[in-house]
Amino acid sequence: MKTPLIAAALTLVTACAVQTPAEVHPVIPPEAPSVTAEFVKGERASPDPSADCKIRETRTATGVRFEAIVQADYAVRGSYDFTVTAQGPGGSSDVTQSGEVDLADGESAAVGSAEFSGGRLRALLTLRDAGGELCSAERLS
């Protein structure tokens, strides 16, 4: 009777001794404010820079102008893509602009602009850093 109980106890101890995954510790840049974060396996270890993408639309004497604006709560170094597509009776036209962005804490910048005389318009702005997409915006007119 003692042998089966001992075997069952050893099985239970062995099952409980299964190794758990290593603990994840965040890497927080010194310039970032103090944060508390929970991490799930596969997420970025450092806090995502908080960024905002906006497309400002302004009516002009000859049509409409779109302006791509990015703003960062924390320093961001990355790249942007800004595309405006116009569709009208004569066909479609695309304006594509892209480049590098280097923003300090709280800084904003106009990174691109395009003006069209009419038609159906669609503007798309995307901001990325080394970790992937930070923000995007779309505007239809």
C-alpha positions as CSV (number, residue, x, y, z in Angstrom):
1,M,0.0,0.0,0.0
2,K,2.9,2.4,0.8
3,T,4.5,1.9,-2.6
4,P,1.6,3.2,-4.7
5,L,1.3,6.2,-2.4
6,I,5.0,7.0,-2.6
7,A,4.8,6.6,-6.4
8,A,1.8,8.9,-6.6
9,A,3.5,11.5,-4.4
10,L,6.7,11.4,-6.5
11,T,4.6,11.9,-9.7
12,L,2.8,14.9,-8.2
13,V,6.1,16.5,-7.0
14,T,7.6,15.9,-10.5
15,A,4.6,17.5,-12.2
16,C,4.8,20.5,-10.0
17,A,8.5,21.0,-10.7
18,V,7.9,21.9,-14.4
19,Q,10.1,24.9,-15.2
20,T,8.2,28.1,-15.8
21,P,9.3,30.6,-18.5
22,A,11.9,33.2,-17.6
23,E,10.6,36.4,-16.1
24,V,10.3,39.4,-18.5
25,H,11.8,42.7,-17.4
26,P,11.1,45.9,-19.2
27,V,13.9,47.9,-20.7
28,I,12.9,51.6,-20.1
29,P,15.0,54.3,-21.7
30,P,16.3,56.8,-19.2
31,E,14.4,59.7,-20.9
32,A,11.1,57.9,-20.5
33,P,8.8,58.8,-17.6
34,S,8.3,56.3,-14.9
35,V,5.8,53.7,-16.0
36,T,4.3,50.5,-14.7
37,A,3.7,47.9,-17.4
38,E,2.6,44.3,-17.7
39,F,4.1,42.3,-20.5
40,V,2.8,39.4,-22.4
41,K,5.2,37.0,-24.3
42,G,5.8,38.4,-27.8
43,E,5.2,42.1,-26.9
44,R,7.9,44.7,-27.1
45,A,9.8,45.0,-23.8
46,S,10.1,48.8,-23.9
47,P,7.1,51.0,-23.7
48,D,5.8,52.1,-27.1
49,P,6.5,55.7,-27.9
50,S,3.1,57.4,-27.9
51,A,2.6,59.1,-31.2
52,D,-0.3,60.7,-33.0
53,C,-0.8,61.0,-36.8
54,K,-3.1,63.7,-38.2
55,I,-4.0,64.9,-41.7
56,R,-5.1,68.5,-41.8
57,E,-7.4,69.5,-44.7
58,T,-7.5,73.1,-45.9
59,R,-9.7,74.5,-48.6
60,T,-7.8,76.7,-51.0
61,A,-8.8,79.0,-53.9
62,T,-7.9,76.2,-56.3
63,G,-9.0,73.1,-54.4
64,V,-7.9,71.3,-51.3
65,R,-4.6,70.9,-49.5
66,F,-3.7,68.0,-47.2
67,E,-0.9,68.3,-44.7
68,A,0.6,65.3,-42.8
69,I,1.4,66.0,-39.1
70,V,3.1,63.7,-36.6
71,Q,3.4,64.3,-32.9
72,A,5.3,62.3,-30.3
73,D,4.8,62.2,-26.5
74,Y,8.3,60.5,-26.2
75,A,11.3,60.8,-28.5
76,V,10.6,59.0,-31.8
77,R,13.1,58.1,-34.5
78,G,11.5,56.4,-37.5
79,S,10.0,57.0,-40.9
80,Y,6.7,58.1,-42.4
81,D,4.8,57.4,-45.6
82,F,2.2,59.9,-46.9
83,T,0.1,59.1,-49.9
84,V,-2.7,61.2,-51.5
85,T,-4.8,59.6,-54.2
86,A,-7.2,61.7,-56.4
87,Q,-9.8,60.2,-58.6
88,G,-11.7,62.2,-61.2
89,P,-13.3,61.9,-64.6
90,G,-9.8,61.9,-66.3
91,G,-8.4,59.0,-64.2
92,S,-6.5,58.9,-60.9
93,S,-3.3,60.4,-59.6
94,D,-1.1,59.5,-56.6
95,V,1.3,61.7,-54.7
96,T,3.6,59.7,-52.5
97,Q,6.0,61.2,-50.0
98,S,8.2,59.5,-47.4
99,G,11.2,60.2,-45.3
100,E,12.9,60.0,-41.9
101,V,11.4,61.5,-38.7
102,D,13.4,62.4,-35.6
103,L,11.1,64.0,-32.9
104,A,11.9,65.0,-29.4
105,D,9.6,64.6,-26.4
106,G,6.3,66.5,-27.1
107,E,7.5,67.7,-30.5
108,S,5.3,67.8,-33.6
109,A,6.2,68.3,-37.3
110,A,4.5,68.7,-40.6
111,V,6.2,65.9,-42.7
112,G,4.4,66.3,-46.0
113,S,1.7,68.1,-48.0
114,A,-0.1,67.9,-51.3
115,E,-2.7,70.0,-53.1
116,F,-5.3,69.0,-55.6
117,S,-7.8,70.9,-57.7
118,G,-10.7,68.5,-57.2
119,G,-12.0,65.0,-57.5
120,R,-12.4,62.4,-54.8
121,L,-9.4,62.4,-52.5
122,R,-8.0,59.9,-50.1
123,A,-4.9,60.7,-47.9
124,L,-3.1,58.1,-45.8
125,L,-0.3,58.8,-43.3
126,T,1.7,56.1,-41.5
127,L,4.5,56.6,-38.9
128,R,6.8,53.6,-38.0
129,D,9.9,53.0,-35.9
130,A,12.2,50.0,-35.6
131,G,9.5,48.2,-33.7
132,G,6.7,48.7,-36.3
133,E,3.8,51.0,-36.9
134,L,3.2,53.7,-34.2
135,C,0.2,55.4,-35.7
136,S,-1.7,56.1,-38.9
137,A,-4.4,58.4,-40.2
138,E,-6.7,58.4,-43.2
139,R,-8.7,61.3,-44.6
140,L,-11.4,61.2,-47.3
141,S,-12.6,64.3,-49.2
